[in-house]
Amino acid sequence: MEIWAFNLRHLAAFAATVRLGSLSAAAQEISLTQPAVTQALAKLERLIGETMFERSQGGMVATDAARLFARRVEDALRHIASPRVTMAQMRALIELADAGSYAGASAATGLSQPTLHRAVGDLAIALRRALVERRGKGVAITPGGRRTLRSFRLARAELSAGLSEVCSLRGREVGRITIGAMPLCRARLLPAAVMGFHREYPGVKIRIVEGSHAELIEPLRDGDIDLLLGALREVPLGDDVEQCRLFDDQPVVLARADHPLAGVSQVDINALSAYSWTISAHGTPLRTLWEKMFSHNCVATPQVPIECGSVITIRQMLLDSDMLTMLSPDQAVLELEAGWLIKIAAPTQMLRRTIGMTSRARWRPTPAQARFVELLKSSLS
């Protein structure tokens, strides 16, 4: 089921009942009548299809499913941070930001544009901040709106994870893992882990989002991506994300099979500097290593007329020119095995980059997500 079917006030009543063990105490905490709380819990149980409480004279005893789900609900409500927000308003802002316009959000959700306008407008009044501003036929999210949007997306991720955990108690593994994939991990590391996981959890959907670190780090922070795989950054990323090393990678210099340097037994740094290169953009770990290769030998860095991080595109450019590149052998394994590209030189041991996993600092994976991480690490042993 979709989380949008829930009522945030009902979720607050549920979480309070689990924590306090009493309908009357929960009703007092969230300013509802006891009959209203009773109705809210009954509706929630019908939606989830699970008994959440054992009723007794001593109060309300939460089931295992309730305790699991309540932790996620509490975290979601902390992200939302306002009892005045409704689920309809939360959904409207997320869908509007994703679509970029009220018309697009309406087409994506089936909700009318006036309904979406009203929900976002009421949300702005409830939170006392401007959330969107018009930009031509579309809208732009204000800085305050972006902060609110991130909180809502993180809340959505918690509620979705909670539903997945409740389903797993019944032996039904459902849900989704969204993986941000930077170039290196796409060749061998990620496919092996994904296929191993799919065989164990065929009911869990896997979504792979490809891109650079710059393109993927904000969706990770928003909760739209669960974990990010690729080269780790040496610069601080902030206390909201954490990095975990998986292995070290040593890139090599590659060229087409009939390159002028092919067959040269010892290619020195001066020979490498005489050619133009295609390599990833400034600021990436690979580009930093490449620059270090020349500066360490006191040789001026050669020209990079084309910056590119796509192996497929780089391959074609190398086949049509005398350009050189530097990549991990794993990234170009098919090209090397086919004989299209060859290794020209291997930089020194000091030119290594660390490959690993980046996740949110307070990310609590579901059992299925945790198993994927286990398979990812075991695939390296």
N, C-alpha and C positions, 0 to 999 in steps of 0.2 A: 504494500500500500504506500501511497505518497504521504509524506509528513504534513502536507497542506490540509489534510482532512482533520487534523488536530485543532483543538482550541487551546491557546496558550494559557488562558485562565484555568481551564480544566487540568492542563499539565501542571500548573502551579499547585492546584489542589491535590493532585496525585502525589507530587513530590513531598508536599508538607505532610500528607497522611502517612507516607512511608517513614518519614523522619520522626514524626511525633507519635505515631501509633494510635492516633485518636481522631475521629471525625470532628468532634467539637473543637479540639485544639487546632486542627487544620483550618476549620471554618473561621475561627477567630483570627488566625494569622493572616489569612488572605482576604478577610472582610467579605465572606460569603455566608449565607445561612447554611446550617447543617443539611437540610434537605437538598440545597443546591449542590453541595459537595457530594452527597450521595448520588445524585443524578449524574454529576460529572464523572465520577468513578465508574458508574455503570456504563455510560456511553464510551468511555475509554476502553473498558474491557471488551465491549462489543467490537470496536474498531480494530483492536489488536487481536481479538480472538483468543484471549488468554485470561485465565483467572489470576488476578493480581493481588487479592487479599483473601485471607481466611478470617471470617467474621467470628468473634467470640465475645464473651461477656467482659473479658479483659481489654478489649479494644480491637484494633485492626492489625493483623499479623501479615506482613508483606511476604509474598512468595518469592522464590528465587528469581523469577522473571521480573517481578516488581522491583526488587533490589538492583538488578542489573540495569533496568530501564531508568530507574530513578536517578542513578548517578549521571547518566547522560542528560536527563532532563534538567537536573540542577546545574550542570555545566552550561547547557544551552541558555537557561534563564539568566545565568551570570553574564553571558555574552550579550544578551539582549538588554539587560540592565534597566528595564523599565516595565512596570506593571501596566502601563497605558498602551503598550504596543499590542496589536492583534496579529494573528497569523496571516490574515488577508493583506494587511499593510506590509508585513515582512516580505511576503511573496511578491507583492506589487513592486517594491523597490528593487528586489533582486532581478525580477524578470525585465523591468525597465532598463536596468543597467546592462543586462546581457544583450538585449535587443537594440538598445540605443535610441529607441523611439517608442511612443505610446502605440503607434500602429503596429510596429513589430512585436511588441509585448502582447498586444491583443491577438495577433495572429498565432503566436506561440502558445498562448494559454487558453484561448477561446473566451476570455473575459472581454467585456466591452471596454472601449476606450474611456467612456465616462466613469465606469467602475474603477479602472486603474487610476485615473486622474483623482478621483475622490479619495481613494485609499492612500495615495502618496501625499495628497494635500493634508488629509487628516493626520497622517503620520508626522508631517512637518510641524503641525500645530501641537501635537502631543509631545514631541521632543523639543519644541521651541527652537528649531534651527532650520535654516534653508537646506534642502537636500538636493534639489535639481534646479537647473536654469535652462531656458530655451536657447538652442543653437540652430537657427534655421528651421528645418523640418524635424530636427532631432532634439535631443536633450543632452546636457552635460551634467555629470554628478559633481556637486560642490565638494570642497575639502571636508566639510562636516558630513556630507552625504557619503563620502568614501569611507570615513571612519565607521559610520553606522553600517554601511554595506558590508564591510569586513566582519563586523560583529555578527550580522545576520547570517552571512555565509558560514561562519564558524559554528553558529547555533544550528544551522541546517545540517552541517556535517555531523554534529553530535547526535542529533535526533535520528538521522539516517543510520548511524552506527548502532544506536540503541535498538532500533527495530531489527537490524541484522542479528544482533546478539540474542534477542528474544526468540527469533526464528531458529537460531542454532540450537536452542534448548530443546526444540521439538525434533531435532535431527534434520532440519531443513537449512542448508547453507545457502543463503542468498546475500544480496548486497553487491557492492562494487568496490574495486580497487582502482584508483586512478594514479598512474605512474608518469612522472615527468621524465622524459628520456633525452639526455644530451647525446651528442654524436657517438662517443666511444662505446657506450653501453649497448648500443643497438645491434652490434654485430654478433656477439656471442653471449655475453653475460645475461642480458635481459631475455632473449628468446628461450634460453635453457631454463631459466627460473619460471618464466611465464607458462611454458608447456608443462613443466613438472607440477606447477600449482593447478593448472586447468585439469589435469588428470585426477587430482585429488578433490578439487572443488568445482565440478562442472557447472554448478548452479550460480557461482559467483561471477559476475561480469568483470572483465578486465578492460580498462580503457588506457591506452598509451598516448600521451600527448608529446609530440616531438618539438624540440626547440632549443634555443640557447639558454644559458643560465639566466641571462637578463630577462628573457621572455617567460621563464617558468617560475622564478622565485616568488613573484607577487601572487600568482594563483596558488602556490604552496601556502603562503602566509594566509590567504583567504580561506583555505580549507577546500578549494576546488581540486587540488592535487594532494594526494596523501603522502607521497614521498618522491624525491628527486634523485635520479641516478646519473653520475657523471663525474667529471673532474672536480675535486673540492677546491674551495677558494682559500687563499692564504690571508686575505684581508678579513677583518671582523665583519660578520653579517648581522650582528645585533643579537640580543638575548632572547629573541622570539623563535630562533631556529638553531638547530644543532647539526653538526656533521659527524659522520661515522666512517672511518677508513675501512675499505674493503681490500684493496691491493694497490701496489705501485706499478706504474706503467712506464716503459721506456720507448719513446717514439723513435722512428728511423726516417732517414731521408729516402724518398721515393721518386722515381722517374719512369718514363716509358722504356720499354725493353731495348729499343735501339737508340737510346740517348747517347750523345757523344761521350758521356762519362761511364757508360756501360762497359764492363770489362776492365776498367782501371782498377788495379789491385789496391792501391792506397789513395783514396781521394782525400786531399787535405782541405782545410777550411778556406784557403784562398781559391781553390777550384770551385767550391760551392758558392762562394760570394760572387763569382763571375756570371752567374745565371740569375734570371728573374724568378721570382717565387710566387706561388699562390698558397695562402695560409689563412688561418682564422683571424678574426679582428683583434685589434689592440685590447688588452685587458683580460683576454682569455688565458688560462694556464698554458695552453700549447704555444700561443704567440709569445708569452713571457719566456718559456724555455728556449724557443727559437732565437729570440733576441739575446738571451744569455749565452747561447752557443757561440755567437760571433763576438760579443763583448768580452767574454772570458779569454778569447784568443786575440784580443785587440785588433779585430778586423771589423771594418765598417759593415753595417747590415746592408744586404743587397736590396734591390727594388722589389716591392710587392705591388705590382700594378692591379692585381685582382685579389681582394680579400674574400675568402669563402670558407664555409664550414661543412659544406655538403660533399661527402665522399664521391657520390655519383657525378656531381658537376666537376669536381676536381679531376676525377679520372678522365673525363672527356677532354678537359683542357690540357692535361699532361700528354694524352695520346696525340693531340694536334699541335704540340709545341715542344720546345726544349726547357720548359719550366720545370722547377723542382717543387716538392712539397715535403712536409714533415707530418707523419701520422703514426698512430699505433699500428703495428702489424695486424692486430685484431680488426681494426677498422677497414683494412684493405685486404683481408684474407682472401676474398673471392678473386680480386684483381691479381693478387700475387700467385694464387694457385693456377689461374688461367694463363699466366705468363704475359698479361697486358702491361703490368708494372713490375719493376724490380727494385730491390734495395740497393741504393747507391752507397750509403754510409750509415753507420750506427754511432750516434753521439756518445759521449762518455757517460759513465754511471751517474755523474752528478746531475745530468739532465733527465730527471724523472718527475712525473706528476702523480699525485695521489688520487685514486679513483674511489669513490665512496657514495654514501647515501646521505641525503639531507632531508630532515623532517622538521616539523614544528616542535619546539622545545617541550610543549606540554601535550604532544600528541599521544593519545592512548589508543593503540590499534585494537581492532576487533580480533577475536581468535583467528579468523581467516587471514586478516592482514598480517598478524604476527607470524602465522605459518608461512606466508609468502616471504617475509624477511628471512626466516630460517632457511627456506629453500634457496634464497638468493645467496646467503653466506655459505651454505653447504656446497653450492655449485662451484665454489672456488677451491674447495679442498681436494 
